Amino acid sequence: MVARLVVAAPSSGSGKTTVATGLMAAFTAAGLAVSPHKVGPDYIDPGYHALATGRPGRNLDAYMCGPQMVAPLFNHGARGADLAVVEGVMGLYDGASGQGELASTAHVSKLLRAPVVLVVDASSQSRSVAALVHGFASWDPEVRLGGVILNKVGSARHEELLRDALGESGVPVLGALGRVQQVRAPSRHLGLVPVAERQAEAVDSVAALASRVREGCDLDALLALARSAPAMTGETWDPGLPQGEGHGGGESESQGRRPVVAVAGGAAFTFSYAEHTELLTAAGADVVTFDPLHDEELPPGTAGLIIGGGFPEVYAPELSANEPLRKVVAELALSGAPVAAECAGLLYLTRELDGKPMCGVLDARSHMSERLTLGYREAVAVSESPLAVVGTRMRGHEFHRTVVEPGAGAAPAWGLHSPERRVEGFVQQGVHASYLHTHWAAEPGIARRFVERCRG
């Protein structure tokens, strides 16, 4: 039995991250083991969640992994926790475009049978807040709206008016946070600046959020609401189970040595899902993190390389200046060793990024763009690679303000079916490079196939 609640809002910008991270930190400081979760594919918020709780921040994405995987992944992440706090995405009822409730916060709350706390930006309203909350509470009877936290309250009088209005709604007010002394994390072109880029300041920000939430919210009432959730039923996800056998070409694990899989980390490459490392380890690999900004060599014995997402465009001069590592990465790729590059990793493997030399593995150039490319994608593998056999179907997402020219090689990585049909990415020798972010828990055979290729 894990007590749990979902922190949602009527729309983006209402204060979900502020409240969710503050609650995680406040309950952790009170001595509870708190399991942090984020609805949707976002990589950045879970970094702050992890800092607040001391546990890996985990994503629950009903589009990429399928609705049937949400509860098992939750059970896996929340194992041993006293309380789970799930931060929502966008507005409560906003899901995958054109697909109804799929992947919305409301959808995930129903899959988890978890009560919802609605964070409302009250800065420009008083009595109307009751109509807004009533609408959200009554829209879907299967969504249990257990309380409201008022954010950006202007004064004690303003709070009194809001509470009086909500007194008639039947939805209790569980907290009120003022507009003064807002704790903000710096943002840029893709959202918040990741924790890894501002560790000391992030620690201070999370501590301030905890203090603010502790002062403004009824933690006892929130915990009681979380404990009112029914017991979770069903399976618990296990990275060692042979789920999804076949689609990813998951060969049976060979006996013998554990190959070293190097995973890019540091400030430039912060986007990853915790389950990927767990899957690689369960498949028989020794996973070692390295920092392309500072390390001039790959970890000793590296047999395979994974370069995930992040912000290489911010660190292009520093990445380019580390010429020894760029040469080592190029040599590994040219040797035919398995290399999986995703979004930021794709940029790092091109000839140049914004005019700065990169690894030169791919005959392509990359640069920043004014256009944000964002959204879920349906994809099918169109070329044989260390990740997948031809025909492997995956769901993923794109999230970038960069352009790679050309957008696909002679052997593309994926054929995308939505929102438009196109091929994308590069497969050459052992390299699979693409803009598409995927969640390997949806197809564990990918990790097993990659590790088998590392064994040679």
Buried (B, 14 or more C-beta within 10 A) or exposed (E): EBBBBBBBBBEEEBBBBBBBBBBBBBBBBBEBBBBBBBBBBBBBBBBBBBBBBEBBBBBBBBBBBBBEBBBBBBBBBBEEBBBBBBBBBBBBBBBBEEBEBBBBBBBBBBBBBBBBBBBBBBEEBBEEBBEBBBEBBEEBEEBBBBBBBBBBBBEEEBBEBBBEBBEEBEBBBBBBBBBEEEBEBEEEBBBBBBBBBBEEEBEEBBBBBBBBBBEBBBBEBBBEBBBBBEEBEEEBBBBEEEBBBEBBBBBEBEEEEBBBBBBBBBBBBBBBBBBBBBBBBBBBBBBBBBBBBEBEEBBEEBBBBBBBBBBBBBBBEBBBBBEEBBEBBBEBBBEBBBBBBBBBBBBBBBBBBBEBBBBBBBEBBBBBEEEEEEEBBBBBBBBBBBBBBEEBBBBBBBBBBBBBEEBBBEBBBBBBBBEEEEBBBBBBBBBBBBBBBBBBBBBBBBBBBBBBBBBE
